[in-house]
Amino acid sequence: MGLAGFNRMRKQKEQKEIKVQEVELQEEDKKDTKKSDKKVDDK
């Protein structure tokens, strides 16, 4: 495999990892909104 192919594979891998991180952040946001909703319910 040439250097260009290697770089392309690395870019695709990085993009996948970025997408995974974005999904994880969205999941954290959902948890945070649920927590804040509970706080409102307590009042």
MODELLER restraints for C-alpha pairs under 7 A, 6 or more apart:
rsr = mdl.restraints
at = mdl.atoms
